[in-house]
Amino acid sequence: MRLLKQLVVVALIALVGGQAVAAVDWNTPLTLVLGVATAILSLLAYAWIVRRTEHRDPVEVARKGALGALSRGLLLGSGLFAAVIANIWFLGDYRVLGWGSIAGPVALIGFTAGAAVTEELLFRGVLFRIIEGRLGTWLSLILTSLLFGLSHLFNPGATLWSATAVAIEAGGMLAAAYAATRNLWVPIGLHFGWNFAEGAIFGTDISGKSAPEGVLHSALSGPTAVSGGAFGPEASVYALVAGVLVTIAFMWLARRRGRVMPLRRRATEAATTATLVA
């Protein structure tokens, strides 16, 4: 029941905020304000509903240490996407045609903030965290990654391949980031940094969605496996490989820190066996 209550509260704000942002049609100041407002309201609502349904402080979104964790995620996300674009550029399938605009990146701050925060709260804060408590880290990672990929299947230019790529590279990576750090600020920063670099800096589509011009006016060409085709670089093999490598690194770190939760039944059996042996 708590899963349903938390989903409804956060999803409602995400839906209303997303519709409001879409309605202003990339008006720079309104997109910035509405997107940031959606992010802040969803964080407050998440903290409130977690306190009501779980009777605890939502330490995963605690303000202490938030700036550092968010910054680390931002650097990783933007650097990772830059590496993906560098590989596509090396093959001649990403070209810079000139300078873009300033208004576009400003609007994308709001758009990206709203999307990154609400999606992380829904998929990692609610779904991954609660499912993990029953099915363990690995099964939760797989299930929520599939759901995350499916949620992108209806985006413009989406295909079964692009949804699968998003599920593996982003769903897995972001869940692993939460598992390793046990806070939502790192995956929020990682998600924001990736998307902001994708649209606001390098001027490519974000998960198939057309965005205003970024800092760079650019063009993608070549095979879908390299450029991502109509969906954008997230459907590129380079993005897939980058996401998998970071997922492995985060899960290694989570295991080293003792933060990989087993399936509850196995955990109970192990505890019972230990008690009998003792």
C-alpha positions as CSV (number, residue, x, y, z in Angstrom):
1,M,0.0,0.0,0.0
2,R,2.8,2.4,0.8
3,L,4.2,1.8,-2.7
4,L,0.9,2.8,-4.3
5,K,0.5,5.9,-2.1
6,Q,4.0,7.1,-2.8
7,L,3.6,6.5,-6.5
8,V,0.4,8.4,-6.7
9,V,1.6,11.4,-4.8
10,V,4.9,11.8,-6.8
11,A,3.3,10.8,-10.2
12,L,0.5,13.4,-9.8
13,I,3.0,16.2,-9.4
14,A,5.2,14.8,-12.2
15,L,2.1,14.7,-14.5
16,V,0.8,18.2,-13.7
17,G,4.3,19.7,-13.8
18,G,5.1,17.9,-17.1
19,Q,1.9,19.1,-18.7
20,A,2.5,22.7,-17.5
21,V,6.0,22.6,-19.0
22,A,4.7,21.2,-22.3
23,A,2.0,23.8,-22.4
24,V,4.4,26.8,-22.4
25,D,6.1,25.4,-25.6
26,W,9.7,26.1,-24.7
27,N,9.1,29.7,-23.5
28,T,12.4,30.2,-21.8
29,P,11.5,31.8,-18.4
30,L,8.3,29.8,-18.0
31,T,10.0,26.5,-18.8
32,L,12.8,27.3,-16.4
33,V,10.4,28.3,-13.5
34,L,7.9,25.5,-14.0
35,G,10.5,22.8,-14.4
36,V,12.4,23.9,-11.3
37,A,9.1,24.3,-9.4
38,T,8.1,20.7,-10.4
39,A,11.4,19.4,-9.1
40,I,11.2,21.2,-5.8
41,L,7.5,20.3,-5.2
42,S,8.1,16.6,-6.1
43,L,11.0,16.4,-3.6
44,L,8.9,18.0,-0.8
45,A,6.0,15.7,-1.6
46,Y,8.2,12.6,-1.6
47,A,9.7,13.5,1.7
48,W,6.2,14.1,3.1
49,I,4.6,10.9,1.9
50,V,7.6,8.8,3.0
51,R,7.3,10.3,6.5
52,R,3.5,9.5,6.6
53,T,3.7,6.0,5.2
54,E,7.0,4.7,6.6
55,H,7.3,6.8,9.8
56,R,11.0,7.7,9.2
57,D,13.1,10.6,8.0
58,P,13.7,10.3,4.2
59,V,17.5,10.2,4.5
60,E,17.8,9.4,0.8
61,V,16.9,13.0,0.1
62,A,18.5,14.6,3.2
63,R,19.9,18.1,2.6
64,K,23.1,17.3,4.5
65,G,25.7,16.3,1.9
66,A,23.2,16.8,-1.0
67,L,25.3,19.4,-2.8
68,G,28.4,17.2,-2.9
69,A,26.5,14.1,-4.0
70,L,24.6,16.1,-6.6
71,S,27.8,17.6,-8.0
72,R,29.4,14.2,-8.3
73,G,26.5,12.9,-10.2
74,L,26.4,15.9,-12.5
75,L,30.1,15.6,-13.3
76,L,29.8,11.9,-14.0
77,G,26.6,12.2,-16.1
78,S,27.9,15.1,-18.3
79,G,31.3,13.5,-18.6
80,L,29.8,10.2,-19.6
81,F,27.7,11.7,-22.3
82,A,30.6,13.7,-23.6
83,A,32.6,10.5,-24.0
84,V,29.7,9.0,-26.0
85,I,29.5,12.0,-28.3
86,A,33.3,12.0,-28.7
87,N,33.2,8.4,-30.0
88,I,30.3,9.2,-32.4
89,W,32.3,12.3,-33.6
90,F,35.4,10.2,-34.1
91,L,33.5,8.1,-36.7
92,G,32.3,11.3,-38.4
93,D,28.7,10.8,-37.4
94,Y,28.4,13.9,-35.1
95,R,29.2,17.3,-36.7
96,V,29.2,20.7,-35.2
97,L,27.6,23.2,-37.6
98,G,28.1,26.3,-35.5
99,W,27.0,28.0,-32.3
100,G,23.5,27.5,-31.1
101,S,21.7,29.8,-28.6
102,I,21.7,30.8,-24.9
103,A,17.9,30.7,-24.5
104,G,17.7,27.0,-25.3
105,P,20.1,25.8,-22.5
106,V,18.4,28.1,-20.0
107,A,15.0,26.5,-20.8
108,L,16.6,23.1,-20.7
109,I,17.7,23.6,-17.1
110,G,14.0,23.7,-16.1
111,F,12.9,20.9,-18.4
112,T,15.8,18.6,-17.3
113,A,15.4,19.4,-13.6
114,G,11.7,18.5,-13.6
115,A,12.2,15.3,-15.6
116,A,15.3,14.1,-13.8
117,V,14.0,14.6,-10.3
118,T,10.5,13.2,-10.8
119,E,11.8,10.1,-12.7
120,E,14.4,9.4,-10.1
121,L,11.9,9.8,-7.3
122,L,9.4,7.5,-9.0
123,F,11.8,4.8,-10.4
124,R,14.6,4.7,-7.8
125,G,13.1,6.4,-4.7
126,V,9.8,4.5,-4.8
127,L,9.9,1.5,-7.1
128,F,13.5,0.3,-6.8
129,R,13.8,1.0,-3.0
130,I,10.5,-0.7,-2.0
131,I,10.8,-3.6,-4.4
132,E,14.4,-4.1,-3.3
133,G,13.1,-4.6,0.3
134,R,11.2,-7.7,-0.8
135,L,13.1,-9.1,-3.8
136,G,16.6,-8.0,-3.2
137,T,18.9,-5.6,-5.1
138,W,19.5,-7.6,-8.3
139,L,15.8,-8.5,-9.0
140,S,14.7,-4.9,-8.2
141,L,17.3,-3.5,-10.5
142,I,16.2,-5.8,-13.4
143,L,12.5,-5.1,-12.9
144,T,12.7,-1.3,-12.5
145,S,15.1,-1.1,-15.4
146,L,12.6,-2.9,-17.6
147,L,9.8,-0.5,-16.4
148,F,12.1,2.5,-17.1
149,G,12.7,1.3,-20.6
150,L,9.0,0.7,-21.2
151,S,8.2,4.2,-20.1
152,H,10.4,5.5,-22.9
153,L,8.8,3.3,-25.6
154,F,6.2,5.9,-26.5
155,N,8.6,8.7,-27.0
156,P,9.0,10.2,-30.5
157,G,11.3,8.0,-32.6
158,A,11.3,5.2,-30.1
159,T,11.7,1.5,-31.1
160,L,12.0,-1.7,-29.2
161,W,15.8,-1.3,-29.5
162,S,15.8,2.2,-28.1
163,A,13.6,1.2,-25.2
164,T,15.9,-1.8,-24.5
165,A,19.0,0.4,-24.6
166,V,17.4,2.9,-22.2
167,A,16.4,0.0,-19.8
168,I,20.0,-1.4,-19.8
169,E,22.2,1.8,-20.0
170,A,20.0,4.2,-17.9
171,G,17.7,2.0,-15.8
172,G,20.5,-0.2,-14.6
173,M,23.1,2.6,-14.2
174,L,20.8,4.9,-12.2
175,A,19.5,2.0,-9.9
176,A,23.1,0.9,-9.4
177,A,24.1,4.5,-8.4
178,Y,21.4,4.5,-5.8
179,A,22.3,1.0,-4.5
180,A,26.0,2.1,-4.1
181,T,25.3,5.5,-2.5
182,R,21.9,5.0,-0.8
183,N,20.9,8.5,-1.6
184,L,18.9,9.9,-4.5
185,W,21.1,12.9,-5.1
186,V,23.8,11.0,-7.1
187,P,21.3,9.4,-9.5
188,I,19.5,12.8,-9.8
189,G,22.7,14.5,-10.7
190,L,23.8,11.8,-13.0
191,H,20.4,11.8,-14.8
192,F,20.4,15.7,-15.0
193,G,24.1,15.8,-16.2
194,W,23.5,13.3,-18.9
195,N,20.3,14.9,-20.3
196,F,21.6,18.5,-20.0
197,A,24.8,17.6,-21.8
198,E,22.8,15.8,-24.4
199,G,20.4,18.6,-25.3
200,A,21.8,21.9,-23.8
201,I,25.5,21.4,-24.7
202,F,25.8,19.1,-27.7
203,G,22.4,20.0,-29.2
204,T,21.0,16.4,-29.8
205,D,17.5,15.1,-29.0
206,I,16.8,13.9,-25.5
207,S,15.2,10.4,-25.6
208,G,13.7,11.1,-28.9
209,K,12.3,14.5,-27.8
210,S,13.2,17.5,-29.9
211,A,14.7,20.3,-27.7
212,P,15.6,23.9,-28.5
213,E,19.1,24.6,-29.8
214,G,21.8,24.0,-27.3
215,V,25.2,25.7,-27.0
216,L,26.2,23.9,-30.2
217,H,24.2,23.6,-33.4
218,S,24.9,20.0,-34.5
219,A,23.8,17.2,-36.7
220,L,23.9,13.4,-36.4
221,S,24.1,11.0,-39.2
222,G,25.2,7.4,-39.9
223,P,23.9,4.0,-38.8
224,T,21.4,3.9,-36.0
225,A,23.8,1.6,-34.0
226,V,26.3,4.4,-33.9
227,S,24.3,7.6,-33.9
228,G,21.1,6.3,-32.3
229,G,19.0,7.4,-35.3
230,A,15.7,9.3,-34.7
231,F,15.8,8.6,-31.0
232,G,19.1,10.3,-30.5
233,P,22.4,9.1,-29.0
234,E,20.8,7.2,-26.2
235,A,20.0,4.5,-28.7
236,S,23.7,4.3,-29.7
237,V,25.8,1.3,-28.9
238,Y,28.3,3.7,-27.4
239,A,25.7,4.9,-24.9
240,L,24.8,1.3,-24.1
241,V,28.4,0.2,-23.4
242,A,29.0,3.3,-21.3
243,G,25.9,2.7,-19.2
244,V,26.8,-1.0,-18.7
245,L,30.4,-0.2,-17.6
246,V,29.2,2.4,-15.0
247,T,26.5,0.0,-13.8
248,I,29.2,-2.7,-13.2
249,A,31.3,-0.2,-11.4
250,F,28.5,1.0,-9.1
251,M,27.4,-2.6,-8.3
252,W,30.9,-3.5,-7.5
253,L,31.0,-0.6,-5.1
254,A,27.6,-1.5,-3.6
255,R,28.8,-5.0,-3.0
256,R,32.1,-3.8,-1.5
257,R,30.1,-1.5,0.9
258,G,27.8,-4.3,1.9
259,R,24.7,-2.6,0.3
260,V,23.5,-5.4,-2.0
261,M,20.4,-6.8,-0.4
262,P,19.5,-10.4,-0.9
263,L,16.1,-11.9,-1.7
264,R,14.1,-11.7,1.6
265,R,13.5,-15.5,1.6
266,R,17.1,-16.3,1.1
267,A,18.1,-13.8,3.8
268,T,15.7,-15.4,6.2
269,E,16.9,-18.9,5.4
270,A,20.5,-17.8,5.9
271,A,19.7,-16.2,9.3
272,T,17.9,-19.4,10.4
273,T,20.8,-21.6,9.3
274,A,23.2,-19.3,11.2
275,T,21.1,-19.5,14.3
276,L,20.9,-23.4,14.2
277,V,24.7,-23.6,13.6
278,A,25.3,-21.3,16.6
